[in-house]
Amino acid sequence: MLVAGIDVGSLTAKAVILENGKIKASAVIRATPRPDESARLALAAALEQGKLKEADIAFRAGTGYGRKKIRSADAIFSEIACHAKGALADRPTARSIIDIGGQDAKAAIFDENGQVLRYQYNDKCASGTGRFLEIMAEVMGVKLDDMGELALAAKNTVRISNQCVVFAETEVISLINANQEPGAIIKGIHQAMSGRVAALARSIGVCPEVVFTGGVAKNKGVAAALAESLGLELFALSIDPQINGAFGAALMGAEQAASGKMAS
């Protein structure tokens, strides 16, 4: 039986297709303003990658920011629960997650069964999110994907005192005009962002092992800064961290399908 997990976020939509608990295909696309359309396009991209047809999918599970508007979903699940489920399946010794998405950041603690015990999230301020990094990359004229390596290569750090996106943007422009090293500025950006996320994680007492998920987890500079801010080692997933929510949704969907319960 093939099961699809679809995670519709504010900036991207992800789809994962499972076969017997293993990832057969996956896709990440830019989200459209309509969550249901984003879900359809993400699933279509995953189907194309796996050389599959829509009729092959027996069960569809939705999660993420737009989950309630995915009309094709047979069930919908909390994105925090899905990220915990995915992290635990990939790394059975994991007990906490930190997830940084396009427009929010989340932290959760869960038990050996993936049951979420405590969680906290921030969706009110962009400063601890992927959007913050996107804006800073645009200001600096660098590719978003290059920020991590540039920060890690920097010998120095330029401290960013403002966490508000608007004021941080002005501060970064001033630093550029002062001919500060780009890598050092980016390193400071990462530290400012990580400080905010670390405070969120500490508020619920995240504990080892901590898995870093979400699209921002691909940025090694942020991962290093966050681990330093927390004083804890962060573990990477063996799968693309950006599809972890969709992976967890698919796993939960497979369990629900096997139980015969089709209602969300």
C-alpha positions in Angstrom: 0.0 0.0 0.0 1.3 3.5 -0.9 0.6 6.3 1.5 1.2 10.0 0.9 2.1 12.6 3.5 1.6 16.2 2.4 3.0 19.1 4.4 1.7 22.5 3.2 3.7 25.3 4.8 3.6 29.1 4.3 6.5 29.1 1.8 6.9 25.5 0.6 4.8 22.4 0.2 6.3 19.0 0.6 5.1 15.5 -0.3 6.4 12.1 0.7 5.2 8.7 -0.7 5.8 5.7 1.5 5.8 2.1 0.5 5.9 -0.4 3.4 7.3 2.4 5.6 10.1 3.4 3.3 10.3 6.6 1.2 9.6 5.8 -2.4 9.4 9.4 -3.7 9.4 12.9 -2.4 9.1 16.5 -3.6 9.5 20.1 -2.4 7.8 22.9 -4.2 7.2 26.6 -3.7 3.8 27.0 -2.1 1.0 28.9 -3.9 -1.5 31.2 -2.1 -4.0 28.3 -2.1 -3.1 25.4 0.2 -5.2 22.8 -1.7 -3.5 23.7 -4.9 -0.1 23.5 -3.2 -0.9 20.1 -1.9 -2.0 18.9 -5.4 1.2 20.2 -7.0 3.5 18.8 -4.4 1.9 15.4 -4.6 2.0 15.5 -8.5 5.7 16.3 -8.3 6.4 13.3 -6.0 4.3 11.0 -8.2 6.3 12.1 -11.2 9.5 11.4 -9.4 8.4 8.0 -8.4 6.8 7.3 -11.8 3.5 6.7 -10.1 -0.1 7.5 -10.8 -2.5 9.3 -8.4 -4.7 6.1 -8.4 -1.7 4.2 -6.8 -2.1 6.2 -3.5 -4.3 4.4 -1.0 -4.3 7.1 1.7 -3.4 10.8 1.9 -2.4 12.5 5.2 -2.1 16.2 5.5 -0.2 18.4 7.9 1.4 21.9 8.1 0.1 25.4 8.1 -2.5 24.7 5.4 -3.5 21.2 6.4 -7.2 22.0 7.1 -7.6 23.1 3.5 -6.2 20.0 1.8 -9.5 18.6 0.4 -8.0 15.4 -0.8 -6.7 14.4 2.7 -8.1 11.3 4.3 -6.7 12.5 7.6 -4.9 15.6 9.0 -2.4 15.7 11.8 -0.6 18.3 13.9 2.7 19.3 12.3 4.5 19.1 15.7 3.3 15.5 16.1 4.4 14.7 12.5 7.9 16.2 13.0 8.3 14.1 16.2 7.0 11.0 14.4 9.4 11.5 11.5 12.4 12.3 13.7 11.8 9.2 15.9 11.4 6.9 12.9 14.7 8.2 11.4 16.6 8.4 14.8 15.0 6.1 17.5 17.2 7.7 20.2 15.8 11.2 19.6 13.8 12.8 22.3 13.5 16.4 21.2 13.1 18.3 17.9 13.8 21.9 16.9 12.1 22.8 13.6 12.7 26.0 11.8 10.4 26.6 8.8 9.7 29.5 6.5 7.7 31.6 8.9 7.8 29.8 12.3 10.0 28.0 14.7 9.0 25.1 16.9 10.5 22.9 19.7 9.0 19.8 21.2 9.9 17.0 23.6 8.5 13.5 23.0 8.8 10.0 24.6 10.0 6.8 23.1 6.7 6.3 21.3 6.7 9.7 19.7 4.1 11.1 22.0 4.6 14.8 22.3 5.0 15.8 26.0 5.8 19.5 25.7 6.1 22.0 22.9 6.5 25.6 22.1 6.4 27.6 18.9 6.8 31.1 17.6 4.8 32.3 14.5 4.5 35.9 15.5 8.0 37.2 14.6 10.1 36.4 11.5 13.4 36.8 13.2 13.8 33.1 14.1 12.6 31.8 10.8 13.7 30.9 7.3 12.1 34.2 6.0 14.6 36.1 8.2 17.5 34.4 6.4 15.9 35.0 3.0 15.7 38.7 3.7 19.3 38.9 4.9 20.5 37.0 1.9 18.8 39.4 -0.4 20.3 42.4 1.5 23.7 40.9 1.2 23.4 39.8 -2.4 24.4 36.2 -1.6 22.6 32.9 -2.4 20.6 31.5 0.5 22.2 28.1 0.0 25.7 29.6 0.3 25.1 31.4 3.7 26.1 28.3 5.8 29.5 27.8 4.1 30.3 31.5 4.1 29.6 31.7 7.9 31.6 28.6 8.7 34.6 29.9 6.7 34.6 33.2 8.5 37.3 33.6 11.2 35.5 36.5 13.0 32.0 37.3 14.0 30.2 40.6 13.6 27.6 40.9 16.3 24.0 41.8 15.2 22.4 43.7 18.0 18.9 43.8 16.5 16.6 40.8 16.3 13.7 42.6 14.7 13.9 42.0 10.9 13.4 45.6 9.9 16.1 46.9 12.3 18.4 44.0 11.6 18.2 44.7 7.9 19.2 48.3 8.4 22.1 47.2 10.7 23.4 44.7 8.1 23.3 47.4 5.4 25.4 49.6 7.7 27.9 46.8 8.3 28.2 46.2 4.5 28.8 49.8 3.9 31.5 49.7 6.7 33.3 47.0 4.6 32.8 44.3 7.2 33.6 40.7 6.0 30.5 39.2 4.5 31.1 35.8 6.2 31.5 37.5 9.6 28.2 39.4 9.1 26.4 36.2 8.1 27.9 34.4 11.2 26.4 37.2 13.3 23.1 36.9 11.6 23.1 33.2 12.4 24.0 33.8 16.0 21.2 36.4 16.4 18.7 34.0 14.9 19.9 31.0 16.9 19.7 32.9 20.2 16.0 33.5 19.7 15.3 29.9 18.7 17.5 28.6 21.6 15.5 30.6 24.1 12.3 29.0 22.7 13.8 25.6 23.0 15.1 26.2 26.6 11.6 27.3 27.7 10.4 23.7 27.4 13.7 22.1 28.5 14.7 20.3 25.3 16.9 17.3 26.1 19.2 15.0 24.3 19.1 13.8 21.7 17.9 16.9 19.8 17.1 16.6 16.1 17.2 19.7 13.9 14.4 19.6 11.2 12.9 21.9 8.6 14.4 23.6 5.6 16.8 25.8 7.7 18.4 22.7 9.1 20.2 22.4 5.8 22.2 25.5 6.7 25.3 24.2 8.6 26.1 27.7 9.9 22.7 27.9 11.7 23.1 24.4 13.0 26.5 25.2 14.5 25.3 28.5 16.0 22.2 26.9 17.4 24.2 24.0 19.0 26.5 26.6 20.6 23.6 28.7 21.9 21.9 25.7 23.4 25.1 24.0 24.7 23.7 20.7 23.2 24.7 18.6 20.2 22.2 18.8 17.3 21.7 15.7 15.3 20.9 15.7 11.6 18.4 13.3 9.9 19.4 10.8 7.3 16.6 12.2 5.1 16.1 15.7 3.8 15.1 17.6 6.9 12.7 19.7 4.9 10.5 16.7 4.2 10.4 15.4 7.8 6.9 16.8 8.5 5.5 15.1 5.4 7.4 11.9 6.3 5.9 11.9 9.7 2.4 12.6 8.3 2.8 9.6 5.9 3.9 7.4 8.8 0.8 8.4 10.9 -1.4 8.1 7.8 -0.1 4.5 7.3 -0.9 3.6 10.9 -4.4 5.1 10.6 -5.1 3.4 7.3 -4.0 0.0 8.7 -6.4 0.5 11.6 -9.2 1.1 9.2 -10.0 4.5 10.6 -10.5 7.0 7.8 -11.7 10.0 9.8 -9.2 12.6 10.8 
